[in-house]
Amino acid sequence: MATSPSVRRGESIDRLLAPGILAGMVAALAMGLFTMTAAVTWQHRAASAPLRDVAAIADPRFAETPAQRAASSEPFDAPREPQVFAGALHLLLGGLFGAVFGLLARAAHLRGLAAVAAGLLFGLAVMVVSAALLLPATAALSGAGAAVSGLPDRLGWPTFAAAHAVFGLVLGLWVLLRPWDVARELSG
């Protein structure tokens, strides 16, 4: 049975995007582990603090410090669901940006250390786009305000930049170690 051109095209698009999506999700995991490590070590916060920061999209009270929550007249028992939502959202965005990087790497024929450098620059570009556009837009749409748009300040700009550098480096290393994922020809 012969397959139609549209089915073959759909399969090609899947095979073109899937490696980038997976690489982006792995890069998002590495970024998340970095921010959790930063929270526990030099920021002296709980390991779940980065997830709570992102969970502020669902409920701005997640961005409050324990002292702010204690001073509030309304009790706040933090459910886990918004933190799971935050983790899923982070992986989703990582996959989206990974697919974009994969397409750019394919178009630019990135290989070797150039791919690693491009990944680093891409991660920093994602940081700029996130801070300038995505976080403010998300804050406005969700009603979370400064709880979301102030994430880089709350996390600390050096940590925010380093986390995005980790994200980009993982993407660059993906292309370095698996160049066939962004090869011009889709085989098989």
N, C-alpha and C positions, 0 to 999 in steps of 0.2 A: 504494500500500500504506500503510495507516494504521499509525502507531506506537502502541504501548501506552503508557498513562500512566506505567508504571514506567520505560520507556525514556526518555520525555521528562523524567521526574524525574531520572534518572541523568545525562542530558545537562545539565540545569540545575545539578545539584550540581557536576559537572565544571567548568562555566563559572563557577560561583560561587567555587570554591576555586582553580582554576588560576591566576588572576591573582595572588592572594595568595601562593601557593606560589612562583611565579616572582619576585615582588617580594621575598619573604623570602630567596630564594637570592641575588639581587642584593645585598640588604642584608648578607647573610652574607659575600659576597665583599668588599664595602666594609669591613666590620668586620675581616676577615682581612688585607686590605691595610694597614689602620690598625695592627693589632698587629704586622705584619711591619715596617712603617716604624718603629714604636716600638722594636722589638727592635734594629734596626740603628742607630738614632740615639741616643736617650738611655739605652737599656739596655745598649748595647755588646755585643749578642748576635748570633748568626747570624740571617739572615732566616728560616731554617727553624725557629727556636726555638719559635714559637707552635704549629706543626704537631707538633713533637716533644712539646710540653707536652700536647697533646690525645692524641697517640699513646701516652702513658703508660697510657691505658686498656687498650691491648693488651699493653704491656710497661712496667712501672714504671721500668725503667732509662732510658727516654727522658727522664725528668724529671731525671736526674742531670746535674750540671755536668760538663764535660770533666775537671776536677780530681778529682771523685768517681769517674768512670769509670777514670781513670788509677790511682787508689789501690786500685781493686778488683782482687782476684786473678783474677777471671774476665774474659776479654776480651769486648768487646762491639762487634761490627761492626754498626752501625745499618742494617738493611735499609730500603728505601724503602716497602715495602708498608704498614707501620703508619702512615706519614705520609700515604699515599694514603687509607687508611682514615680517618685523622683529618680530612682535607679533606672526604671524602664525608660523614662524620658531621656535620661543621659545616654543610655545605650542607643536609643532611637536616633538622637542627634549625632552621636558618634558614627553610626552606620550611614547616615545621610552624608555627613562630611567625608567619610571614608570613600563613599561612592564617587563623590565629586573629585576627591584627590586621585582616585583610580583613573577616572576619565581624563583628568589633566595629565597624569603621568603617562598614560597611553598616548595622548596627543603630542606630548613633548618628547616622547621616546626616552624617558628618564631611565637611567641605569646607574649602578654603582653608587659612589659617594655623592654624585650629583642628586640622586634620588633622596638620600638622607638629608642633604642640605635643603632641598626643595621641601621635604616633609617638615623640617624645622620651621622654615619660613611660612609654610601653609598653616601650621599650628598657631603661629603668632598672628597670622592674618585672621584665623578663626577667632582668636582672642579679641582682636579689634572689632570684628563684625559682631561678636557676642556683646561686648561692652557697649558699643555705639548703637547697635540696632536691635539685636535679639532680646537682650535683657530689658531695655526700656519698653519695647513693644509688648513683651510678655507681661511686664509689670502693669502696663496700662490695660491690657486685655483681661488679665486675671483680677485686677483690682488690688493687687498685692503692694503696689507702690514701691517705696524704698526698700521694702523687705526683699524684693527681687532685683530691682535696678541697682541697689547698693551692694550687691554681692561682691564685686571686685574690691571695694573698700573694706567690707567686713572680712573677707578672706585675706586681704592684703595683696596689693598689686604685685609684689615680687613672687608670692606664692601663686597667684592667678596666672602670671606670665610663665612661671616654671611649669605649672600643670599643663598649660597649652603647649609648651615646648615638648614636654613628655609625649603628649598626644601626637604632635607632628613627627617627632623622632620615631615613634613606633610605626607610623605610616610610612616614613622613609625607609626604615629597616625592612618593612614588608616588601617593598619594591626591590630593595637590594637583595633580599634572600629568596624572593619568589618572582623574578622578572617575567616569567611566563604568564603570570596573572594579568599583566598589562601589555602583553604582546599584541601587536597589530593584527596578527592572524589568530583566529579562533579555530583551534584544531579539534578534531574528533567529531 
